[in-house]
């Protein structure tokens, strides 16, 4: 006999009232970025909400300017290269800004900035010592094709880092050609060789008008013809009237030299598209908890591991921090074959050989974005919305059956003011006093915007207080801040993207830090800020 | 003319009020000096002369070396 509801059998049999207003959305981990929860993913993915939250964080972080770590990174030279004595070493100036965060290990997200102008094209020379100024510009609807001076051809292609020639041994291409600078923001701000970069306010003495300049993303490089393809979408122009407008109406100016624009990276989950296990929860819940990752949030595909310990260079070392004398390596592991689900699952089924997944218990992925990736059978040449595309790299099969990664295509794209900035980077852009344009994708189902903003202000205040409290109680040790954490599993990929050098070239002894009085110190030699 | 490594376009200047209100939580701390020497949005002047290894060349060297399996010195 069935028990009545509310009896000792609990409310197992009780039927719930059904109302259309009470239908709860599916909020499982699997639904993130997948079909059932796409409307909420749109809310979370909204650039507008990042932009608005970024302003709130900026306003709050005015208190926390002490979490700025100014650095100058001296790029290590390859073994065998000799730097001429008594000259300026190659360097990348920048800052790391810490954002106290409630739900983050050690209470801090680290966003980094590489100061604009670090890479200058007037330092690149072609045949006959000709500097690589802009020779001519052609354009179509979407791109500018910027031709550089220097007499480039097949025997004299564009120099590194614009183009890294392939490594060929015995007629076989061991390492494919690379274009590390693709994706950088470029600005035409150097008027003459060795000249100071112009600003939006600089006046041309010849015309008595402001110079103006263009800012755009480099998307492709033609090394043989010396042509850089720059994207109009998201470009910015500083006009002769001294205002910024987007997209740019002018082309990059002939005769000028390009420099790189400000580059941002962040260690937060939103920017890296991955979360990691929050160890501090172990203590707060007082439970024995084994770090695990839901199968649904384990990303198939490539992942990074840190290797290198005192005795064994190949041992995995995922510590957040190590000694300053130990240099770790970042290895990218990838499946040697496509991600395969077995056609049938039997009690004896095991992992398909060659299928690799992310680090269980260390990372979890936030899932993918919708990408148009499936051919649409009804319309020739069209592609349909498909399931999230997880494969974020391309491989090529070698003769011996092994695979070589030829291209990493991250979710991260450094478009100027488009969707991939996280709220921390928006906060830094507000601090920069370049008011970032308001993205138009206002989240749906947000309802009362005044109420939402009021809640946001209160929530940001509250969370910052909690984060500041957590920081003061748990403590942020000297080893938890840049540059001491530069080889930790979350920070090394971040620095690698920020500096745009191979991860093996991220070494602590390259960092020169500046204290609050602007005095330089070298942490790898035990240097400390003055108190 | 700016010298090597100087900021030529710095939009970030802390007002006296902003410097004054810098504090941790509710307990005031004493701090002196300029909090940052670089900031987001700054542009640095790095005109390397002939014979010097510039930043763009060093990054090129690093990527080329990485292709050939050579590490940093």
Interface residues (C-beta under 8 A of the other chain):
Chain A: X62 X63 X64 X65 X66 X68 X70 X75 X76 X77 X78 X79 X80 X81 X83 X84 X87 X88 X89 X90 X91 X92 X93 X94 X95 X97 X113 X115 X116 X117 X118 X119 X120 X121 X122 X123 X124 X159 X160 X161 X162 X164 X165 X166 X167 X175 X178 X180 X189 X193 X194 X195 X196 X197 X199 X259 X262 X264 X428 X429 X431 X432 X433 X434 X465 X468 X469 X472 X499 X500 X501 X502 X504 X505 X507 X514 X515 X516 X517 X518
Chain B: X1 X2 X4 X5 X7 X8 X9 X11 X12 X14 X18 X21 X22 X23 X24 X25 X29 X31 X32 X33 X34 X35 X36 X37 X38 X39 X40 X41 X42 X43 X44 X45 X46 X47 X48 X49 X51 X52 X53 X54 X55 X56 X57 X58 X59 X60 X61 X62 X63 X64 X65 X66 X67 X68 X70 X71 X72 X73
